[in-house]
């Protein structure tokens, strides 16, 4: 993942996500980090001081000034070969996000999730999930309590359904190769769940992909998917959770949001192919 796009509204939550992105960029030897601020931010509450009398060009200059300040704070957290690119535009997120990603040749989108107050959690959490549902690129959600350190171990969650057809295997393989971290593969399912006859084929696809990373497979029976993942994460203390975001299934809207809040662990989501 050579190009990382960091969405910022200049809040503490967003700034921490940018620091986490820098740590990840060092570990993955990324070529550039793009710091992006939208005038009409993805979060209604923003720390950008904008007067009602300011025109678009003035807002753009103020936005760029804040981006330069943020870049100066992050410079010493990156390898000297990693470039920081500053971008600001009068667009609405997440509607414009895919076009921005295509323009910047983005491999990974990073943003903060949750805030200090209950209102911030509701607003930011909702917009973060909107990004997940809109963005065609991998998205990393960073909670404010997540330490900006190297990823040493991670959990890859899967519902074991349509792995070969729906899972973006090359993208996941690229991430695992770049991180070189200890890997657990976790399936959490309720007691009554029945698996289709083609499960053996699905597991073979997964084993073939993950074999180079020597994963440990765990199969848990739990009525509540989120609680099952959190309980496992509390035992293993992973640095990162990987999931394939689906409209239905293991990582649909409500589960992704609840897990991001409860687990306090960064979550990187890949969009299903079909």
Sine and cosine of phi, psi and omega as CSV:
sin_phi,cos_phi,sin_psi,cos_psi,sin_omega,cos_omega
0.00,0.00,1.00,-0.09,-0.16,-0.99
-1.00,0.07,-0.42,0.91,-0.05,-1.00
-0.82,-0.58,0.85,-0.52,-0.04,-1.00
-0.91,-0.41,0.83,-0.56,0.04,-1.00
-0.99,-0.17,0.87,-0.49,-0.02,-1.00
-0.96,-0.28,0.88,-0.47,0.04,-1.00
-1.00,0.07,0.78,-0.63,-0.03,-1.00
-0.69,-0.72,0.62,-0.78,0.17,-0.98
-0.90,-0.43,0.20,0.98,0.03,-1.00
0.95,0.32,0.25,0.97,0.11,-0.99
-0.98,0.18,0.21,-0.98,0.06,-1.00
-0.88,0.47,-0.63,0.78,0.01,-1.00
-0.87,0.50,-0.71,0.70,-0.01,-1.00
-0.93,0.36,-0.61,0.79,0.01,-1.00
-0.91,0.42,-0.62,0.78,0.05,-1.00
-0.91,0.41,-0.63,0.78,0.05,-1.00
-0.88,0.47,-0.60,0.80,0.04,-1.00
-0.91,0.42,-0.64,0.77,0.05,-1.00
-0.90,0.43,-0.65,0.76,0.04,-1.00
-0.89,0.46,-0.65,0.76,0.02,-1.00
-0.88,0.48,-0.60,0.80,0.03,-1.00
-0.90,0.43,-0.67,0.74,0.04,-1.00
-0.88,0.48,-0.67,0.74,0.02,-1.00
-0.91,0.40,-0.65,0.76,0.01,-1.00
-0.89,0.46,-0.63,0.78,0.06,-1.00
-0.88,0.47,-0.71,0.70,-0.05,-1.00
-0.92,0.40,-0.59,0.81,-0.07,-1.00
-0.99,-0.11,0.01,1.00,-0.02,-1.00
0.82,0.58,0.74,0.67,0.00,-1.00
-0.94,0.35,0.52,-0.85,-0.03,-1.00
-0.98,0.18,-0.52,0.85,-0.02,-1.00
-0.41,-0.91,0.44,-0.90,0.17,-0.98
-0.87,-0.48,0.80,-0.60,0.04,-1.00
-0.97,-0.24,0.90,-0.44,0.09,-1.00
-1.00,-0.01,0.86,-0.51,-0.10,-0.99
-0.84,-0.55,0.76,-0.65,0.11,-0.99
-0.82,-0.58,0.79,-0.62,0.08,-1.00
-1.00,-0.09,0.72,-0.70,0.04,-1.00
-0.82,0.58,-0.77,0.63,0.09,-1.00
-1.00,0.03,1.00,0.05,-0.20,-0.98
-0.90,0.44,0.35,-0.94,0.08,-1.00
-0.93,0.38,-0.24,0.97,-0.01,-1.00
-0.88,-0.48,0.83,-0.56,-0.05,-1.00
-0.86,0.51,-0.54,0.84,0.04,-1.00
-1.00,-0.05,0.84,-0.54,-0.04,-1.00
-0.74,-0.68,0.47,-0.88,0.03,-1.00
-1.00,0.00,0.09,1.00,0.02,-1.00
-0.98,0.19,0.88,-0.47,-0.03,-1.00
-0.96,0.27,0.98,-0.20,-0.05,-1.00
-0.88,-0.47,0.83,-0.56,0.06,-1.00
-0.99,0.10,0.56,-0.83,0.04,-1.00
-0.86,0.51,-0.36,0.93,-0.04,-1.00
-1.00,-0.01,-0.08,1.00,-0.02,-1.00
-0.96,0.27,0.69,-0.73,0.06,-1.00
-1.00,-0.01,0.01,-1.00,-0.10,-1.00
-0.86,0.51,-0.67,0.74,-0.03,-1.00
-0.92,0.40,-0.60,0.80,0.04,-1.00
-0.93,0.38,-0.67,0.74,0.03,-1.00
-0.89,0.45,-0.65,0.76,0.01,-1.00
-0.89,0.46,-0.67,0.74,0.01,-1.00
-0.91,0.41,-0.68,0.74,0.02,-1.00
-0.91,0.42,-0.65,0.76,0.05,-1.00
-0.88,0.48,-0.70,0.71,0.01,-1.00
-0.91,0.42,-0.60,0.80,0.03,-1.00
-0.88,0.47,-0.68,0.73,0.01,-1.00
-0.92,0.38,-0.60,0.80,0.06,-1.00
-0.90,0.44,-0.64,0.77,0.03,-1.00
-0.90,0.44,-0.63,0.78,0.06,-1.00
-0.89,0.45,-0.69,0.72,0.01,-1.00
-0.90,0.44,-0.68,0.73,0.01,-1.00
-0.88,0.48,-0.63,0.77,0.01,-1.00
-0.89,0.45,-0.57,0.82,0.02,-1.00
-0.95,0.30,-0.43,0.90,-0.10,-1.00
-0.99,-0.11,-0.28,0.96,-0.15,-0.99
-0.80,0.60,-0.72,0.70,-0.08,-1.00
-0.98,0.22,-0.02,1.00,0.04,-1.00
-1.00,-0.09,0.02,1.00,-0.05,-1.00
-0.88,-0.47,0.39,-0.92,0.16,-0.99
-0.90,0.43,0.46,-0.89,-0.04,-1.00
-0.91,0.42,-0.35,0.94,0.00,-1.00
-1.00,0.03,-0.05,1.00,0.02,-1.00
-1.00,-0.07,0.85,-0.53,-0.05,-1.00
-1.00,0.02,0.62,-0.79,0.13,-0.99
-0.97,-0.24,0.84,-0.54,0.01,-1.00
-0.92,-0.39,0.71,-0.71,-0.03,-1.00
-0.95,-0.30,0.76,-0.65,0.01,-1.00
-0.68,-0.73,0.68,-0.73,0.12,-0.99
-0.60,-0.80,0.58,-0.82,-0.08,-1.00
-0.39,-0.92,0.41,-0.91,0.03,-1.00
-1.00,0.03,0.98,0.22,-0.03,-1.00
-0.72,-0.70,0.22,-0.97,0.05,-1.00
-0.95,-0.31,0.76,-0.65,0.09,-1.00
-0.96,-0.26,0.57,-0.82,0.14,0.99
-1.00,-0.02,0.06,1.00,-0.12,-0.99
-0.83,0.56,-0.58,0.81,-0.07,-1.00
-1.00,-0.07,0.02,1.00,-0.19,-0.98
-0.90,0.43,-0.67,0.74,-0.04,-1.00
-0.90,0.44,-0.63,0.78,0.04,-1.00
-0.91,0.41,-0.64,0.77,0.05,-1.00
-0.89,0.47,-0.70,0.72,0.00,-1.00
-0.88,0.47,-0.66,0.75,0.03,-1.00
-0.90,0.43,-0.67,0.75,-0.02,-1.00
-0.90,0.43,-0.63,0.77,-0.06,-1.00
-1.00,-0.02,0.03,1.00,-0.03,-1.00
0.82,0.58,0.75,0.66,-0.10,-0.99
-0.96,0.28,0.67,-0.74,0.13,-0.99
-0.98,-0.21,-0.46,0.89,-0.07,-1.00
-0.49,-0.87,0.72,-0.70,0.09,-1.00
-0.98,-0.22,0.72,-0.69,-0.01,-1.00
-0.85,-0.53,0.72,-0.70,0.08,-1.00
-0.49,-0.87,0.40,-0.92,0.06,-1.00
-0.99,0.13,0.39,-0.92,0.07,-1.00
-0.70,-0.71,0.61,-0.80,-0.01,-1.00
0.99,0.17,0.21,-0.98,-0.05,-1.00
-0.45,-0.89,-0.19,-0.98,-0.09,-1.00
-0.97,0.23,-0.62,0.78,-0.09,-1.00
-0.97,-0.24,0.23,-0.97,0.05,-1.00
-0.89,0.45,-0.60,0.80,0.03,-1.00
-0.90,0.44,-0.70,0.71,0.02,-1.00
-0.88,0.48,-0.66,0.75,0.01,-1.00
-0.88,0.47,-0.66,0.75,0.01,-1.00
-0.91,0.40,-0.72,0.69,-0.05,-1.00
-0.94,0.35,-0.78,0.62,-0.07,-1.00
-0.93,0.37,-0.66,0.75,0.01,-1.00
-0.87,0.49,-0.69,0.72,0.01,-1.00
-0.88,0.47,-0.71,0.70,-0.01,-1.00
-0.93,0.38,-0.58,0.82,0.04,-1.00
-0.89,0.45,-0.67,0.75,0.03,-1.00
-0.93,0.36,-0.56,0.83,0.10,-0.99
-0.86,0.50,-0.64,0.77,0.05,-1.00
-0.89,0.46,-0.70,0.72,0.02,-1.00
-0.85,0.53,-0.67,0.75,-0.08,-1.00
-0.97,0.23,-0.37,0.93,-0.05,-1.00
-0.99,-0.13,-0.63,0.78,-0.18,-0.98
-0.96,0.28,0.73,-0.68,0.02,-1.00
-1.00,0.00,0.03,1.00,-0.07,-1.00
-0.92,-0.39,0.34,-0.94,0.07,-1.00
-0.84,0.54,0.67,-0.74,-0.03,-1.00
-0.83,-0.56,0.75,-0.67,0.07,-1.00
-0.94,-0.34,0.87,-0.49,0.06,-1.00
-0.99,-0.16,0.82,-0.58,-0.09,-1.00
-0.91,-0.41,0.93,-0.38,0.09,-1.00
-0.94,0.34,0.44,-0.90,-0.07,-1.00
-0.91,0.42,-0.39,0.92,-0.04,-1.00
-1.00,0.00,-0.07,1.00,-0.05,-1.00
-0.96,0.27,0.84,-0.54,0.00,-1.00
-0.93,0.36,0.65,-0.76,0.00,-1.00
-1.00,0.09,0.97,0.26,-0.02,-1.00
-0.77,-0.64,0.18,-0.98,-0.02,-1.00
-0.89,0.46,0.57,-0.82,0.05,-1.00
-0.99,0.17,0.91,-0.42,-0.02,-1.00
-0.98,-0.22,-0.47,0.88,0.03,-1.00
-0.50,-0.87,0.48,-0.88,-0.05,-1.00
-0.53,-0.85,0.36,-0.93,0.04,-1.00
-0.92,-0.39,0.79,-0.62,0.10,-0.99
-0.96,-0.28,0.94,-0.35,-0.02,-1.00
-1.00,-0.01,0.63,-0.78,0.00,-1.00
-0.51,-0.86,0.58,-0.82,0.09,-1.00
-1.00,-0.08,0.06,1.00,0.06,-1.00
0.89,0.46,0.45,0.90,0.00,-1.00
-0.91,-0.41,0.80,-0.60,0.10,-1.00
0.81,0.59,0.72,0.70,-0.05,-1.00
-0.89,0.46,-0.78,0.63,-0.07,-1.00
-0.92,0.40,-0.60,0.80,-0.09,-1.00
-0.99,0.12,-0.60,0.80,-0.18,-0.98
-0.95,-0.30,-0.34,0.94,-0.11,-0.99
-1.00,0.04,0.75,-0.66,0.03,-1.00
-0.97,0.25,0.96,0.28,-0.16,-0.99
-0.85,0.52,-0.69,0.72,-0.01,-1.00
-0.88,0.48,-0.62,0.79,0.01,-1.00
-0.92,0.40,-0.70,0.72,0.01,-1.00
-0.91,0.42,-0.66,0.75,0.04,-1.00
-0.87,0.50,-0.66,0.75,0.02,-1.00
-0.89,0.46,-0.65,0.76,0.03,-1.00
-0.91,0.42,-0.74,0.68,-0.02,-1.00
-0.88,0.48,-0.64,0.77,0.01,-1.00
-0.91,0.42,-0.65,0.76,-0.03,-1.00
-0.94,0.34,-0.59,0.81,-0.06,-1.00
-0.99,0.13,-0.58,0.81,0.01,-1.00
0.79,0.61,0.77,0.64,-0.06,-1.00
-0.92,-0.38,0.32,-0.95,0.08,-1.00
-0.90,0.44,0.64,-0.77,-0.17,-0.99
-0.80,-0.60,0.78,-0.62,0.23,-0.97
-0.94,-0.34,0.68,-0.73,0.11,-0.99
-0.95,-0.30,0.87,-0.50,-0.16,-0.99
-0.87,-0.49,0.79,-0.62,0.16,-0.99
-0.87,-0.49,0.85,-0.53,0.06,-1.00
-0.91,-0.42,0.82,-0.58,-0.05,-1.00
-0.60,-0.80,0.53,-0.85,0.07,-1.00
-0.93,0.36,0.36,-0.93,-0.06,-1.00
-0.85,0.53,-0.53,0.85,-0.09,-1.00
-1.00,0.07,-0.02,1.00,-0.06,-1.00
-0.91,0.41,0.72,-0.69,0.07,-1.00
-0.93,-0.38,0.63,-0.77,-0.04,-1.00
-0.98,-0.21,0.57,-0.82,-0.03,-1.00
-0.95,0.32,0.28,-0.96,-0.01,-1.00
-0.88,0.48,-0.46,0.89,-0.05,-1.00
-0.99,0.16,0.16,0.99,-0.01,-1.00
-0.84,0.54,-0.63,0.78,-0.01,-1.00
-0.86,0.51,-0.65,0.76,0.03,-1.00
-0.91,0.42,-0.66,0.75,0.01,-1.00
-0.89,0.46,-0.69,0.72,0.01,-1.00
-0.91,0.42,-0.59,0.81,0.04,-1.00
-0.89,0.46,-0.67,0.74,0.05,-1.00
-0.87,0.50,-0.69,0.72,-0.02,-1.00
-0.92,0.40,-0.70,0.72,0.02,-1.00
-0.88,0.48,-0.66,0.75,-0.01,-1.00
-0.89,0.46,-0.64,0.77,0.01,-1.00
-0.93,0.38,-0.70,0.71,-0.20,-0.98
-1.00,-0.06,-0.12,0.99,-0.06,-1.00
-0.78,0.63,-0.66,0.75,-0.03,-1.00
-0.90,0.43,-0.25,0.97,-0.09,-1.00
-0.97,-0.26,0.12,0.99,0.07,-1.00
0.74,0.67,0.84,0.54,-0.06,-1.00
-0.96,0.27,0.36,-0.93,0.17,-0.99
-0.96,-0.29,0.82,-0.58,-0.04,-1.00
-1.00,-0.09,0.72,-0.69,0.03,-1.00
-0.77,-0.64,0.74,-0.68,0.02,-1.00
-0.84,-0.54,0.92,-0.40,-0.07,-1.00
-0.92,-0.39,0.60,-0.80,0.11,-0.99
-0.98,-0.21,0.88,-0.47,-0.08,-1.00
-0.38,-0.92,0.76,-0.65,0.02,-1.00
-0.90,0.44,-0.65,0.76,-0.05,-1.00
-0.99,-0.16,0.94,-0.35,-0.06,-1.00
-0.86,0.51,-0.72,0.69,-0.04,-1.00
-0.87,0.48,-0.74,0.67,-0.02,-1.00
-0.89,0.46,-0.60,0.80,0.04,-1.00
-0.90,0.44,-0.69,0.72,0.02,-1.00
-0.92,0.40,-0.69,0.73,-0.02,-1.00
-0.90,0.45,-0.70,0.72,0.01,-1.00
-0.87,0.50,-0.68,0.73,0.03,-1.00
-0.90,0.43,-0.67,0.74,-0.01,-1.00
-0.90,0.43,-0.58,0.82,0.03,-1.00
-0.91,0.42,-0.52,0.86,0.02,-1.00
-0.98,0.22,-0.61,0.79,-0.13,-0.99
-0.99,-0.16,-0.25,0.97,-0.02,-1.00
0.72,0.69,0.88,0.47,0.02,-1.00
-0.96,0.27,0.35,-0.94,0.08,-1.00
-1.00,0.03,-0.34,0.94,-0.14,-0.99
-0.39,-0.92,0.57,-0.82,0.11,-0.99
-0.91,-0.42,0.72,-0.69,0.04,-1.00
-0.94,-0.34,0.70,-0.71,0.04,-1.00
-0.59,-0.81,0.43,-0.90,0.14,-0.99
-0.98,-0.20,0.91,-0.42,-0.10,-0.99
-0.97,0.26,0.79,-0.61,-0.02,-1.00
-0.78,-0.63,0.44,-0.90,0.08,-1.00
-0.93,0.38,-0.53,0.85,0.09,-1.00
-0.73,-0.68,0.31,-0.95,0.06,-1.00
0.96,-0.27,-0.43,-0.90,-0.16,-0.99
-0.85,0.53,-0.68,0.74,-0.09,-1.00
-0.86,-0.51,0.85,0.53,0.13,-0.99
-0.99,0.16,0.01,-1.00,-0.20,-0.98
-0.75,0.66,-0.83,0.55,-0.14,-0.99
-0.92,0.39,-0.61,0.79,-0.02,-1.00
-0.93,0.38,-0.68,0.74,0.02,-1.00
-0.86,0.51,-0.72,0.69,-0.03,-1.00
-0.90,0.43,-0.73,0.68,-0.02,-1.00
-0.89,0.45,-0.64,0.77,-0.01,-1.00
-0.92,0.40,-0.66,0.75,0.01,-1.00
-0.87,0.49,-0.64,0.77,0.02,-1.00
-0.96,0.29,-0.71,0.70,-0.17,-0.98
-0.98,0.18,-0.63,0.77,-0.13,-0.99
-0.98,0.20,-0.43,0.90,-0.04,-1.00
0.85,0.53,0.50,0.87,0.00,-1.00
-0.84,-0.55,0.69,-0.73,0.05,-1.00
-0.84,0.54,0.62,-0.79,0.01,-1.00
-0.84,-0.54,0.81,-0.58,0.11,-0.99
-0.96,-0.29,0.82,-0.57,-0.08,-1.00
-0.92,-0.40,0.69,-0.72,0.10,-1.00
-0.95,-0.32,0.63,-0.77,-0.01,-1.00
-0.99,0.16,0.69,-0.72,0.04,-1.00
-0.90,0.43,0.48,-0.88,-0.09,-1.00
-0.96,0.28,-0.58,0.82,-0.08,-1.00
-0.75,-0.66,0.00,0.00,0.00,0.00
